[in-house]
Amino acid sequence: MVGEEENALGVAVGVADTKTMSERAPHRGGDSRSRRFAAGLVLGSTISVQAGAALATTLFDEVGPEGAVLLRTLTAAVVLIAISRPRLDGVAPERRRLAALFGISLAGMNLCFYEALDRLPLGIAVTFEFTGPLAVALTGSRRAVDVVWAALAAVGIILLSGAGGGGGVDALGAGFGLAAGAFWAAYIVIGARVGRAFAGGEGLAIAMGLSALLLLPFGVAGGGRDLLLPALLATGVGVGLLSSVIPYSLELEALRRLPERVFGVLMSLEPAVAALIGFITLGQDLAAVELLAIGCVVVASAGALRGAPAAGPLDA
């Protein structure tokens, strides 16, 4: 995910795949070696997403977060449209509206996340964003234990706000992170309907193309002519590949080998992986209370998703 249209946490949520998959391959079981390999694929996907986010921050000084997210989204749109070759002719108006809502949620999610990433360390930005899929996992749950997971996640967010004795994080950055989470939640719910309404990856390809159009004025305002510089374009393509194309491929293969609950729990490690990537690649040190807060959200996500109902064969 990475955030993001490329985060498949929704598989275990039982709503939709929140990454770029459009048709979930059925789980084939497999031996322990196959599952270990699949777990490695999920970890590789998570690392790729967060590496893409870290790489995107290198563009912020030249084109701003708005320009960076435009370059990323354009790359993903070109790849998805080339693969899916969607056609709008003959598409019923209600399906077009659904794809439009999907594109709006996608644009809002990625723009808000990059704005948060411009103000917060990577691990903290991802933690705030993770409140979206966690909320979807907990909404409608009738298990008493999910109250514990919700409370634990709330503790993590409160600690990040500064209540744990630290100075707290940038308030605007936190707001953007939570907004990204809200858009992510909408993306999950709408994605389930898109998965039913469109064949293959057509719905996501259409939504990604619309998302790129919606982000165009923001990106041009933030990056201007610098968006056309070859070096920055190349970096933007790299961000798109790391954040979208590579994770898509790895997760699609992992879902053939792993039960959905296991997949969701593994994806819950994303805030922790983001903190590690931020430390290694960007030199972002986190205070002990911030690491504790991230840990609270990771454990809450894993607990909520481990007990979530299995998803049907719907994805976005």
N, C-alpha and C positions, 0 to 999 in steps of 0.2 A: 501496500500500500500501500500508501502508501497507500502509502497510502492510500484511500485512493482507489480508482476503478480496478486496481490490480490486487485487491486484498480479498482472499477467498474465505474469510471468516464466516460469511453467511451460509456456507455449506452446512456447518455444524449448527448454526442458528436455526436451520430448518426453514429458511425463507428463500434464499437465493445465493448463488455464488457471487461474492462481491468483488471478485477479480474479473478478468476478461473472458471467462469461459462461457460458452453459449450452449453447449450440450455436454452434460457431465457423462463421462464414460462410466459404465457400471463397475462397481467394486468387484474384483475378481478373487478376493481372498488372497491366497498366496502364502508362501512359507515365511519364516522369520527373516530370512535373508532378503526377500523381496520387500518386506515391510521396513527393514533397516535402510534399504536403498531408497525407498519412497520417502522415509523420514529425512534422509539426506537431501532429496530433491526439494522438500518443503523448506528445509533450512537454507539451501542454496537460493531458493526463490526469495526468502525473507532478506537474505544478505544482499541480493541483487536490487531489491526494491529500495533498501536503505542506502546502498551505495549510490543508487541513482539520485536519491534525495540529497545525499552529501555532495555529489557532483553538481547538482543544480545550484547549490549555494555559491559555487564558484562563479556563477553567472550573475549573481545579484548586483555586484558593484557596477557591471556594465549595462545590463538590461533590466535590472530589478526583478523581483519575484514574479511580476506580471509577464515580463518578457520571457522569463525562464519557463513558466507554466505554458505559455503559448507554444514555444518551441517543442516542449515535451508532448503536448497534446496534438500538435500538427503531425509529429512523427508517428504517434500511435494511430491517428486517423488515417494517414496514408497507408500504413501497413494493414490495418484492419479492412479498409475499403478495398485494397488490392486483393486481399485474401477472400473476403466475403462477396464482393461485387454486388452490393445491395441495389435494389431497384425500388423507386418510389411510385412508379406508375402502377396503378391497380391496387395500391395500398389504401385500405379503408380509412376515412378521416379519424375514427377513434384510435386506430393503431398509430397514425401519424402523431396524434396528440400525446399518446403514451410515449412514443419515441422522443418527442420534444421534451416532455417532463423528465425523461431519463437523461437527456442531454443537459438540461438545466441543472439537475442535481449533480451531474458529473462535473460540469464547469464550476459550480459553486464549491464543491468538495475540494477540488484541486487548487483553485485560486485561494480559498481560505487557508488551506494547509500550507501553501507556499508563503502566504503572508505571515502565518504563525512561525514558519521556519526562518523567516527573516528576522524574527524578534526573540526566538527561543532556541535553546539547544535542541538538537534533533530528537533525542530521547524523550524530552519533555513535550515537544510538539506532537509526537506520535502518541504519547500517553493521553494527552487531552483529546486527540482525534478518536482514540479507541473507545471513548465513552459512547460513541454512536452505535457501533455494532453490539457493544455490551448492553446498551439500553434495549436494542431490538431483541437480544437473547432473553432479557429479563421480562420484557413486556408480554403480558399474557401468561406468564408462568404461574403455576399453582403450587409449586414446591416451596415449602417453608424455608428450605436451606438457601433458596435464591435471595431471600431477604439478607442473609449473611453476606452473600457475594455483593449485593448492591451496597450494603453498608461499608464493606471493605473498599470498594471502588470509591465511594464517597470520601472515605478517610484519605485515600491517596490524593484525590483532587484537593481536599482541604489542606493537606500537608504542602502541596505545591503552591497553594495560595499564600503561604507564609505563616500559617497557624502553628507549624511545627517548630517555630523558633528561628527560622531563617528569614531572609529578607523578602521572600516571595518572588514570583516571576513577573515579567512584564504583563501588565493587565490587558493591554490591547492584544498582545500575542496570545494570551490565554483565551481571550474572547474569540479570536480567529480560530484557534485550535478547537474550541467547543463548537463553533459554527461549522467547521469542517466535519466534526463528528455528527452534527445534526443532518448535514447534507449526505453524509455517508449512510446514516440510517435510512434516509429517504431513498437513496440509491439502492439499498438492499431490498426494501419493500417494493419499489417500482420495478426493480430488476426481475423479481419473481413474475410479475405480470408481462414484462417484455419477453421473458423466456417462453411464456405460453403463446404470445401473440406472433412471434417471428420465428422463422426457421433458421437454424444454424446461428451464425454470428451477425445476421443482417441487422437486428435491432441495435446491438451494441455499436456496429460500424456506423449506422445512421446517427446514433446519439453522439458518438465521438466526433463525427464530422460537424454536427450542430454545435457541440461543445467548443470546437476550435473556432467556429464563426463567432460564438458569443464572447470568447476570450480575445478575439482579434483587436477590438478597440482598446482593451486594457493593456494587451501586450505591446501594441504600437505606441501607446502613451508612455509606457514604462521603458521601452527599449529603443524606440525610434529607429533611425537608420542603422544603429549598431546590430540590430537583428539580422542584417544582411551580411555582416562580416563573416568570412568563411570559417575562421577559427571558432567563433561563437556558434555558428550554425552546426559545425561538427560536434561541438560539446552538447548542444541541444539535442542532436540526434542520438548521441550517446546516452543522455538522460532518458530519452524516450525508449531506447532499447533496454536499458537496465531496469527502468521502472515499469515497463509494459510488456514488451515482446518476450524477453527472456523469462520473466516470472510466469507468464501465460503458459509457455511451453513446459516449464518444469512442473507447474501445478496440475496441468492436464494429465501428465503422466503419473504424478503422485496419486491423483484421485482414482486411478485405475487399480491402485494397489492398497490403498489405506481406507479403513472405515471413516466415515465423515466425522464422527466424534473425535477420533484421534487426530485427524487433519485439523480440526478446529482448535484443539488444545495446542498443537504444535504452532499454529499461527498466532496463538496468544502470546508467544514469546517475542512478538515483533517489537513492543516497546523496549524490552531489554536488549534485543539485538540492535535497535536504533541507538540506544545509549552507548553501546560498545563501539559501533561504527562511528558515532560522533566523536568519541574519545580518541579512537585510533586515527581517523582520517582528518578530523577537524580540530583536534586538541581541546575538545569540550569537556572540561572537568565538571563533575556534578558533586554537590554536597551530599553528605550521608543522608540527610532528610529527604533529598530529592530522589536518591536511589531507593530509599524505603518507600516513597510514594509510588514510584514506578513499579516496585515489587508488589505493592498492594493491588494495583490495577491488573498486573499480569496474573496474579493468583486468582483474582475475582473473575477475570475473563476465562481462564482455564476452567475454573469451577463451574461457572454458568454454562459454558459451551459443552463441557463434558456430559452434562445431564440434559442438554437440549434435545428435543425430539429430532429424529432423523429427517432429513429433507427428502422431498419427493424429487422426481427427475426434472427439476426446473432450475434453470440457471440463466444468468445474464452476463 
